Structure formats: C-alpha cells, structure tokens
Amino acid sequence: MERVFIETLPETKEVDGAKRWTDEKGEFVQISYREDIGHIAFFELCKGQVRAGHYHERKEEVFYVVGGRIKAIFVDPQTGEKMTSILEKGMKIRVGTRIGHHFFGIEDSLAVEYSPQYYDKTDTRKIDMGE
C-alpha cells in the first residue's frame, strides 16, 4: 500500500541508520536516524485490546514495535484500499497522512510512536476500519 512502509530493523551495529543489536549489556535500538521529531510517545497494547481506528490529516506517524505481536490494519479512506500486517518486535512502520490505522494486540505488546509534526488533537479523524 502506498504511504505505508514496513521494515524490520537490521540486527547489527555495523551500519549507519536505524538498527538494533544485542550484546552482553542487553539490547540497543536506534529507532530514528537523522529525522526531526516533534512528538514521541510510548504505549502498551494488551492482548485482545485495540488502539487507533483513526487517521490524521497532517501528521505522519512512525511506530516501532519494542515487543509482542500486533495485528495492524491500514486503510486509505479515499480509495478504500486496505492492508493487514502482523507486526513483531524489531519492526518499524511509517504511516503517511490520511491513512487509517487500527492495532489489535495478539500478545501483550509495547511500541514507540513518533512524528515529525507536533501532536494536535484536532488533526485526528475517526474512521470505520471494518473490523
């Protein structure tokens, strides 16, 4: 789907950019690399619970799954195009403006959300995701 980009961060410290690795000290994750951040949040999504069901007119969002498994549904309200993905630890998801997103906790999950734009509650539009 255009305007939704999903990647698994490489597990190495030998590359520039976003990455993750584990050594004797524990896990280290560089979620963002050379990106402006105007808003950052951390959230928990408990097994069987739902978050989102909305889109933003002006705010692009990036999510990083710290742990757990999440069923993600994305929809373009203009075209009706829909995409479902299973998100797992180490995955980074970039959601463009005007793309509806809905997250369902398959397992207890943790995620970081950030955006280059500042958070503005008037920018959120509820959307029926068909779930």
Legacy VTK file of the C-alpha trace (Angstrom):
# vtk DataFile Version 3.0
C-alpha trace
ASCII
DATASET POLYDATA
POINTS 131 float
0.000 0.000 0.000
1.305 3.404 -0.904
2.022 5.626 2.139
2.578 2.649 4.489
6.145 1.408 4.739
7.082 -1.539 6.983
10.645 -2.666 7.635
12.499 -4.852 10.092
15.478 -3.014 11.505
18.776 -4.727 10.750
20.332 -6.572 13.702
23.835 -5.104 13.546
25.740 -2.138 14.889
27.966 -2.082 11.815
25.679 0.081 9.612
24.666 3.736 9.701
20.994 4.409 10.233
18.218 2.840 12.252
19.271 -0.550 13.615
19.265 -2.816 16.647
21.587 -5.298 18.273
22.022 -7.343 21.411
25.293 -7.833 23.221
26.386 -8.756 26.750
24.923 -5.457 28.001
21.477 -6.160 26.540
19.503 -4.870 23.570
20.144 -1.457 21.992
17.821 0.032 19.370
18.428 3.165 17.329
14.838 3.723 16.209
15.364 7.028 14.438
18.344 8.295 12.463
18.575 11.860 11.170
14.837 12.510 11.497
13.164 15.556 13.029
10.841 14.557 15.867
8.089 16.866 17.093
6.176 14.226 19.073
7.214 10.977 20.739
5.153 8.530 22.786
5.349 5.028 24.215
2.341 2.749 24.535
1.321 -0.655 25.749
-1.274 -2.698 23.874
-2.618 -5.558 25.972
-3.595 -8.874 24.393
-7.119 -8.639 22.945
-7.247 -4.828 23.109
-7.482 -2.268 20.295
-5.849 1.119 19.716
-6.355 3.665 16.950
-9.207 3.417 14.401
-8.358 6.856 13.049
-6.217 8.820 10.628
-4.519 12.215 10.658
-4.899 14.964 8.081
-1.449 16.479 8.666
0.524 14.134 10.934
2.719 11.349 9.614
3.383 8.667 12.250
6.166 6.167 12.759
5.801 3.168 15.074
8.482 0.835 16.394
7.437 -2.457 17.994
9.530 -2.957 21.138
7.952 -6.318 21.956
4.934 -8.530 21.347
2.780 -9.112 18.259
0.191 -6.752 16.803
-2.322 -7.186 14.001
-2.291 -3.906 12.074
-4.931 -2.810 9.600
-4.353 0.158 7.324
-6.954 1.730 5.037
-6.908 4.584 2.564
-10.294 6.321 3.056
-10.088 7.922 -0.386
-9.618 4.693 -2.376
-10.862 2.065 0.083
-7.593 0.141 -0.319
-6.917 -1.991 2.760
-3.830 -3.813 4.042
-3.372 -6.130 7.039
0.020 -6.981 8.552
1.334 -8.792 11.604
3.854 -6.562 13.371
6.543 -8.025 15.626
9.492 -6.932 17.734
12.053 -5.040 15.667
9.621 -3.759 13.036
9.313 -0.075 12.129
6.164 1.178 10.414
5.797 4.555 8.709
2.168 5.644 8.172
1.517 8.580 5.874
-1.118 11.249 6.294
-4.755 10.282 5.667
-4.103 6.555 6.186
-6.379 4.932 8.747
-4.685 2.626 11.211
-6.021 0.114 13.709
-3.909 -2.026 16.053
-5.084 -5.222 17.780
-2.940 -6.885 20.466
-2.277 -10.510 19.506
0.035 -10.608 22.525
0.802 -8.045 25.198
2.842 -5.545 23.178
4.947 -2.416 23.603
5.576 0.257 20.967
7.106 3.674 20.442
5.311 6.212 18.271
6.872 9.368 16.868
6.172 12.025 14.298
7.985 14.954 12.704
4.844 17.018 13.410
3.656 18.146 16.828
0.637 16.344 18.262
-2.628 18.216 17.649
-5.821 16.511 18.859
-7.876 18.393 16.241
-5.931 16.551 13.499
-7.385 13.114 14.400
-10.331 11.759 12.377
-12.184 8.620 13.494
-12.692 6.054 10.759
-14.633 2.788 10.437
-11.938 0.224 9.747
-14.454 -2.518 9.010
-13.285 -4.665 11.926
LINES 1 132
131 0 1 2 3 4 5 6 7 8 9 10 11 12 13 14 15 16 17 18 19 20 21 22 23 24 25 26 27 28 29 30 31 32 33 34 35 36 37 38 39 40 41 42 43 44 45 46 47 48 49 50 51 52 53 54 55 56 57 58 59 60 61 62 63 64 65 66 67 68 69 70 71 72 73 74 75 76 77 78 79 80 81 82 83 84 85 86 87 88 89 90 91 92 93 94 95 96 97 98 99 100 101 102 103 104 105 106 107 108 109 110 111 112 113 114 115 116 117 118 119 120 121 122 123 124 125 126 127 128 129 130
